[in-house]
Structure formats: structure tokens, C-alpha cells
Amino acid sequence: MIYLELFLTSLKIGLFSFGGGYAMLPLIRTEVVSKGWMTAPEFIDMVAISQMTPGPIAINACTFVGYKMGG
């Protein structure tokens, strides 16, 4: 069931955010922290890791959240 919730949350973020990966980060933070998937300090660490890895930051952030929640 967590996979469906992750998919729907990622779909919502992708549909309603414009302006690239950095513009998506506030919406990702709102969704992830409000659902209790991460704390605010964990989110900050996730953003730092997402910036260090190659590729778009929003994709890396969502991948990190999915790995943490889905395994």
C-alpha cells in the first residue's frame, strides 16, 4: 500500500509544480514531512545528498524518499 501512496504523492508533485527541481522542493517537503515519512532535519540531509548525486534534484529526492519508505 505504501507504493501506491508514494506513486500518488509523486504524481501530485509532478502535476502541480512548475519551474524545475528546485521549485518542487517546497512541495516535496510539505508532503513528506506532513505524512510523517521524514522529519525536517532528515529532509535537509536528503536535499544535500540529492544535490551531490548526478541528475535532477527532484528525481533524486523522490528516489531517496521511495528508498527510505519502500525499501
C-alpha positions in Angstrom: 0.0 0.0 0.0 2.9 2.4 0.6 3.9 2.0 -3.1 0.5 3.4 -4.2 0.7 6.3 -1.7 4.3 7.1 -2.9 3.1 7.0 -6.5 0.1 9.2 -5.9 2.2 11.7 -4.0 4.9 11.8 -6.7 2.2 12.2 -9.3 0.7 15.1 -7.4 4.0 16.8 -7.0 4.8 16.4 -10.7 1.4 17.7 -11.9 1.2 20.8 -9.8 4.7 22.1 -9.7 6.3 24.3 -12.4 9.8 25.7 -12.6 12.1 22.7 -12.3 13.5 20.7 -9.5 14.3 23.5 -7.1 10.7 24.8 -7.4 9.5 21.3 -6.4 11.4 21.1 -3.2 8.9 23.1 -1.0 6.1 20.9 -2.2 8.1 17.7 -1.6 8.9 18.9 1.9 5.3 19.7 2.7 4.1 16.3 1.5 6.9 14.2 3.0 7.0 15.9 6.4 3.3 16.2 6.8 2.8 12.5 6.2 5.5 11.6 8.7 7.8 9.9 6.2 10.7 12.2 7.3 11.5 14.8 9.9 12.6 18.3 8.8 16.3 17.6 9.6 16.1 14.3 7.6 14.7 16.3 4.7 17.6 18.8 4.8 20.0 15.9 4.7 18.1 14.4 1.8 18.4 17.7 -0.1 22.1 17.7 0.5 22.5 14.2 -0.7 20.3 14.9 -3.7 22.5 17.8 -4.7 25.6 15.8 -4.6 24.4 12.9 -6.8 24.3 13.4 -10.5 20.9 14.0 -12.1 17.9 16.2 -11.5 17.4 17.1 -7.8 13.7 16.4 -7.7 14.2 12.9 -9.1 17.0 12.2 -6.7 14.9 13.5 -3.8 11.8 11.4 -4.7 14.1 8.3 -5.2 15.6 8.8 -1.8 12.1 9.1 -0.2 10.9 6.0 -2.0 14.0 4.0 -0.9 13.5 5.1 2.7 9.8 4.2 2.7 9.6 1.3 0.3 13.0 -0.3 0.9 
